[in-house]
Amino acid sequence: MLIDSHRAVFGDSLELLLADTSEAAAKALQAEKGGRVVSTQEACGADIVCTATPARVPVVKREWFQPSAHINAMGADAPGKQELDARLLTEGRVFIDDTEQALHSGEVNVPLHDGRLRPEQIAGTLGEVVSGKKPGRTSDAEITVFDSTGLALQDVALARALYDAALARGLGQPFDIVGNG
């Protein structure tokens, strides 16, 4: 769904770079979704990087990212999990989906608990950016990070946006999921 969501937004201009600690897993995803299998370091050179691992130690390093990169970190969904080098969080502009959930089980949880990251270094929530209460990126060279712990409300909103985009492009077919006729 993550790849499909990006394709819905970026269309044919999306260059999909796939990296995994298992080359077989990366190739299986490539067979299903297309794209190009590359090293993790090469994948981190992209404009937008999405991480979705169950790692408990960082799998990507700060120096692998270019200025202006954006990272969607989605794998840290339990206490102790951490995908990103803590320097990405301390040097970047970090946004979370839900404060309580992120502090307990998001990408920020380990660096916060060991003192490498302070709560005031978190720039805000995605909701605050979308509603205009807080700015997102503040410079062209800034690395931004979205620490997504996974909120059902965001899943529903994304599903609706993708559904509407598909209908507008004449893709798929509408259906009544609740049986209202």
N, C-alpha and C positions, 0 to 999 in steps of 0.2 A: 504494500500500500504506500510506503514512503516513496519509493521510486515512481509509482504511478502518480502520486500527488505532485511531485516535482515536474513530471512530464506535463501534467495538466496546466501548470503555471508557466513553464519555460518552453514547452513545445519542442520542435525539432532542433532548437538551438542548444538543448541540454547535452553536454558531453558527460556520459556516465562512466566514472572511474570506480572500479570495484576492488576492494582490498579485504583480506581476511587472513588470520593466522593459518588457516587451512586453505591451501591453493585449490584443493578439490571443492571446497565449499564456494569459493569465489567463482570457480569455473561453472559450477552448477547454477549459481545465480546468473552468471553471464548467459548460459544456455537458455534460461527462462526470460531474462529481461534485456539481453543485449549488453552493450557497453564494452569496456576494455578492462582486463585484469591487470592491476599494477601493484607496486609495493605500497605499504601503508604510508611511507614517507612521500612517495609521489602523489598519492591521493590527497595528502594534507596540503599539497600545493594548489589545490582547487580554490575557487572563489567561495564556494559553499561546501562545507564538510559535515557529514552526518555520521555520528558514531552511535552504535547500538550494540554494545558488547556487555557481557556479564562480568567484566574485569574488576578485580580488586586492587590492581596496580595499574598506573597509567600505561596506555598503549600508544599514545601519541605524545610527541615532544613539542615544546614551544617553538624551537628553532625550525621546525618543519613548516610553519605557517607563514604566509606572506602578510604584509600589512594589508588591511582591508578585508581579510578573510572573515567569514561568518561560520560559526560552528553551532550545529544543533546536536547537543549531547543528550542522548536518550537512554543510555544503558544503565546509568546509576539510578536504580529504583529501589534500593534497600540500603540500610546502614552499612558502611564499610566499602561500598562499591565506588570505584573511581576510574574513569577512562582517560581523563585529561591530565597532563602535566599541570601541577598547581600554578605554575607561572602563567599559563593561559588565563586563569581566573584572576590572578593578582595584577596582571598587566593588561588584561582585556576589559571590555565593558560587559558585565554579566547581568543577564536577565533570567528570571525564574518564572515558573507558572503559578506556584502557590507557595507562600512563605513558609508556613508550618511544615508542609510536606517536603519542600526542598531542603530545609535545614535538617530534617531528620533523615531523609533518604535520597536526596538528589546529589548531583555531581559536586555541589559545594559542601556536602556534609563532612567529608574527611578533612579538607583543608581548614574548615571552620573549627572543627574539634581539636585539631593539632596546632592551631594558632597561626597558620600561614595565611589565612584569609579572615578578615573582619566583616561582620554583618554590614557595616556601612559601605563596604566596597561593592556590595550588590547594588546595581543601578536601579533596579525596580522589577516589576512584573511585566509580563507580556501584555496583560490587560491594561496596565498604565500606559504603555507605549501606544497600543492600538487606540485607546480613548483620548490620546493627546495630553495626558497628565504629565508624562515624562518623555524626554527625547530618546530616540533610539541611538543610532550612530551619531557621534558629534564631530567626527573628522574622517576624511577619506582614508587615512592610514590606520584607523582604529580597528582592532580585532574585536568582534562582538561574539558573545557566547549566549546561547539560549539553553538553559538547563531545564529540560523537560522531564518531569517526573511522571507525567501522564494524568491528565484530568479528563473524565468522561465528557464534561461539557465542551471541552475543546475538540474532542473526537466528533461529537455531534455537529458542532459548528463547521468543522472541516468537511464532514460528510455532506452537509447541506450545500456548502460552497462548491464542492466537486460535482455534486448532482446537478446544481444549477448551471455550472460551466459545461457539463456534458450535454445537457438539454439544449443550451444555447448554440452548441456546435453541431447539433443534430446527431449526437452519439447516444447509444443506449436506447432505452425506452422507459417512459414513466410507468410507475406502478403504485398501487395503493397498498401500503404496508400495514395499515391498521384496519382496512376493510370498511371504509366509509363510502364506498361506492365509486 
